[in-house]
Amino acid sequence: MSLSVWSCHKYMYDGSWTNADFIDFAKTAGAEGVELLSVFWNPEEDIPRVEEALSRNGLVMACFGACNNLAVPDEAGRRAQVKDITDSVDTAVHFGAKVVRVFSGDKPEGVTFEQAKDWIISGLKEAAAYAHSKGVTLCLENHGHFAGKAKQVLEVIGEVNSPALKSTFDTGNFLLVDDNPEQALDQLKSMVAHVHFKDFKKVDESYEGKAVYPSLSGVRYAGKISGEGDVNLTHILRTLKAAGYRDWLSVEFEGDEEQKTGSARSIGNLKEILTTV
């Protein structure tokens, strides 16, 4: 199992941690690998420091995440987003990671998914060809309100039609687009090459936490420590195992608890669930 640096993004954004500091924490939290992100990446500083941090902690880079948005109207902007993916592939190759998480994009003003799909398909076709040439698999996450439904992920993967584009199955995000995660997995299980282990819980208007995410239909979900929310993670892990999934499970914590605490408890809960599946 691995830990995504997004689980501790507060410490990255406020400058109190580097990627190397995060790797040191991931070891103490019980992770075996880490998922790093392009949004927090500075190649000149990070490459030597991350190499050393991985070595001293006995961890590996499970995944490198591009933070791209291909649903932008201007071509120059989309070129920059494709470069974010191809640069991420190069980083993954350097550290021996076999997968790069990618996004489709966020909803531009006045643009529908159908209108933006050509931009997304075109960008991912180019990026997937590059990834394939490097022996890396791009994994499209069900992320955000724009292209987060299982049927949309399937459409994109099908139209790109590359062996180098699979699914990052985020166990929690489907709730935010009013999809059932278990049913989504039934549709996507043959495509899954990377998993985000995440949890949300439905809350009402009286909930006072800040980590609240409205679904497309307006249902309010609070980010929770994985294993302590509404997602049937035991069923999902059993289904993945039955489908032959043997790759990384990457904890991604997005709740109100202190991020180090939430990350470590999520890893502990994942370990406990794995003893039952």
C-alpha positions in Angstrom: 0.0 0.0 0.0 1.1 3.6 -0.7 0.3 7.0 0.6 -0.5 9.9 -1.7 1.2 13.2 -0.8 -2.3 14.8 -1.4 -3.3 13.3 2.0 -0.9 15.8 3.6 -1.2 18.7 1.1 -1.5 21.3 3.9 2.2 20.8 4.8 3.2 21.0 1.2 1.3 24.2 0.5 2.4 26.0 3.6 6.1 25.1 2.9 6.7 23.2 6.1 7.4 20.0 4.2 9.3 19.0 1.1 8.6 15.7 -0.8 11.5 14.2 1.2 9.8 15.1 4.5 6.6 13.6 3.3 8.4 10.3 2.4 9.9 10.2 5.9 6.4 10.6 7.3 4.9 7.9 5.0 7.4 5.4 6.4 6.4 6.1 10.0 2.7 5.9 9.0 3.2 2.4 7.7 3.2 2.9 3.9 5.3 0.8 1.6 5.3 3.3 -1.2 4.4 6.9 -2.0 2.4 8.7 -4.7 3.9 12.1 -5.5 2.3 14.8 -7.6 3.5 17.2 -10.3 1.9 20.2 -8.5 4.4 19.8 -5.7 7.4 18.8 -7.9 10.6 20.7 -8.5 12.9 18.5 -10.6 16.2 20.2 -9.7 15.7 20.0 -6.0 13.4 17.0 -5.7 15.2 14.3 -7.8 18.3 13.9 -5.6 16.4 14.5 -2.3 13.6 12.0 -3.2 16.1 9.4 -4.3 17.9 9.7 -1.0 14.6 9.7 1.0 13.2 6.6 -0.7 16.5 4.8 -0.2 16.9 5.6 3.5 13.3 4.7 4.2 13.2 1.5 2.1 10.1 2.9 0.2 9.4 3.0 -3.6 7.5 5.4 -5.8 4.2 3.6 -6.4 2.8 6.2 -8.8 3.5 9.7 -10.0 0.5 11.9 -10.5 0.1 14.4 -13.3 -2.2 17.3 -12.3 -3.4 18.1 -15.9 -6.6 19.7 -17.2 -7.2 18.9 -20.8 -10.6 20.5 -20.9 -9.3 24.0 -21.7 -10.5 25.9 -24.8 -7.2 27.3 -26.0 -4.7 25.0 -27.8 -1.6 26.5 -26.2 -3.1 25.7 -22.8 -3.8 22.1 -23.8 -0.2 21.7 -25.1 1.0 22.7 -21.6 -1.3 20.1 -20.0 0.0 17.3 -22.3 3.5 18.3 -21.3 2.6 17.9 -17.7 1.6 14.3 -18.4 4.7 13.5 -20.5 7.0 15.1 -18.0 5.3 13.0 -15.3 6.0 9.9 -17.4 9.6 10.8 -17.5 9.7 11.3 -13.7 7.9 7.9 -13.2 10.5 6.2 -15.5 13.4 7.8 -13.5 12.0 6.4 -10.2 10.8 3.1 -11.5 7.0 3.7 -11.2 4.9 1.9 -13.6 1.8 4.1 -13.5 1.0 7.9 -13.9 -2.3 9.1 -12.6 -4.0 11.5 -15.1 -7.1 13.6 -15.1 -9.5 14.5 -17.9 -10.2 18.1 -16.8 -12.4 20.6 -15.0 -15.6 22.0 -16.5 -14.9 25.3 -18.3 -17.6 27.9 -18.3 -20.3 27.1 -20.8 -18.7 23.9 -22.0 -20.3 20.4 -21.8 -18.5 17.2 -21.4 -19.5 16.2 -24.9 -18.0 19.4 -26.3 -14.7 19.0 -24.4 -14.4 15.3 -25.0 -12.5 15.8 -28.3 -9.9 17.9 -26.5 -9.6 15.3 -23.7 -9.4 12.4 -26.2 -6.8 14.1 -28.4 -4.5 15.0 -25.5 -4.7 11.6 -23.9 -4.0 9.8 -27.2 -0.8 11.8 -27.6 0.2 11.3 -24.0 -0.7 7.6 -24.0 1.4 7.0 -27.1 4.4 8.6 -25.3 3.7 6.6 -22.1 3.5 3.4 -24.1 6.9 4.1 -25.7 8.3 4.4 -22.1 6.7 1.3 -20.7 4.4 3.4 -18.4 0.6 3.1 -18.0 -1.5 6.3 -17.7 -4.4 5.8 -15.2 -7.4 8.1 -15.7 -9.0 9.0 -12.3 -12.7 9.5 -11.8 -12.2 13.0 -10.5 -14.4 16.1 -10.2 -17.9 16.8 -11.4 -17.0 17.1 -15.1 -15.9 13.6 -16.1 -16.2 11.6 -12.9 -18.9 9.0 -13.7 -18.0 5.4 -14.6 -19.6 5.7 -18.0 -17.6 8.8 -18.8 -14.3 7.1 -17.8 -15.2 4.1 -19.9 -16.0 6.4 -22.9 -12.7 8.2 -22.7 -10.6 5.0 -22.2 -12.5 3.3 -25.1 -12.1 6.2 -27.5 -8.4 6.7 -26.7 -8.1 3.0 -27.4 -4.5 2.5 -26.1 -3.0 -0.3 -24.0 -1.3 2.5 -22.1 -4.5 4.1 -20.7 -6.3 2.4 -17.8 -8.3 3.5 -14.8 -7.3 5.0 -11.4 -10.3 3.8 -9.4 -11.0 6.3 -6.7 -13.3 4.6 -4.2 -14.8 7.8 -2.9 -15.1 10.2 -5.8 -18.0 8.4 -7.4 -20.3 9.5 -4.6 -19.7 13.1 -5.6 -21.2 12.5 -9.1 -24.0 10.4 -7.6 -22.6 7.1 -8.8 -22.5 4.0 -6.6 -18.9 3.0 -6.1 -19.7 -0.7 -6.1 -21.7 -0.5 -9.3 -18.9 1.7 -10.8 -16.4 -1.0 -10.1 -18.5 -3.6 -11.8 -18.2 -1.5 -14.9 -14.5 -0.6 -14.6 -12.9 -3.6 -12.9 -11.3 -4.9 -16.1 -9.7 -1.5 -16.7 -8.3 -0.8 -13.2 -4.5 -0.5 -12.9 -4.3 1.9 -9.9 -6.6 2.5 -6.8 -7.2 5.5 -4.6 -8.4 4.3 -1.2 -10.7 7.1 0.0 -13.9 7.5 2.0 -16.7 10.0 2.4 -19.8 10.1 4.6 -23.2 11.7 3.9 -23.9 14.6 6.3 -26.7 17.1 6.8 -26.6 20.9 7.1 -25.8 20.7 10.8 -22.3 19.3 10.0 -19.7 21.9 10.9 -16.6 20.4 9.4 -14.8 22.2 6.5 -14.0 19.1 4.4 -17.5 19.0 2.8 -18.0 18.2 -0.9 -21.5 18.6 -2.6 -22.5 16.0 -5.2 -24.0 16.9 -8.5 -27.4 16.5 -7.0 -26.6 18.6 -3.9 -26.0 15.7 -1.4 -23.3 16.8 1.1 -20.4 14.5 1.8 -17.7 14.9 4.4 -14.2 13.6 3.8 -13.5 10.8 6.3 -10.7 8.6 7.4 -10.8 5.6 5.0 -12.9 2.8 6.6 -14.9 5.2 8.7 -17.3 6.5 6.1 -20.1 5.3 3.8 -18.0 3.5 1.1 -18.1 -0.3 1.4 -14.4 -0.6 1.1 -14.4 -4.3 2.1 -16.7 -5.2 -0.8 -14.6 -3.1 -3.2 -11.3 -4.7 -2.1 -12.9 -8.2 -2.4 -14.2 -7.4 -5.8 -10.8 -6.1 -6.9 -9.1 -9.3 -5.6 -11.6 -11.5 -7.4 -10.9 -9.6 -10.6 -7.2 -10.3 -10.2 -6.1 -6.8 -9.1 -2.6 -7.1 -7.5 -1.3 -3.6 -7.8 -1.0 -0.6 -5.5 -3.7 0.6 -3.1 -2.9 4.3 -2.5 -4.4 6.0 0.5 -5.8 9.5 -0.2 -7.2 11.2 2.9 -9.4 14.2 2.5 -11.1 14.7 5.8 -11.2 17.3 8.7 -8.8 15.4 11.0 -5.2 16.5 11.3 -3.7 15.2 8.0 -0.9 13.1 9.6 -3.4 11.5 11.9 -6.0 10.9 9.2 -3.4 9.4 6.9 -1.9 7.0 9.5 -5.4 5.9 10.6 -6.4 5.3 7.0 -3.4 3.1 6.4 -4.1 1.2 9.6 -7.8 0.7 8.5 -6.6 -0.5 5.1 -4.3 -3.0 6.7 -7.1 -4.3 8.9 -9.5 -4.6 6.0 -7.0 -6.5 3.9 -6.8 -9.2 6.6 -10.5 -10.0 5.9 -10.4 -10.1 2.1 
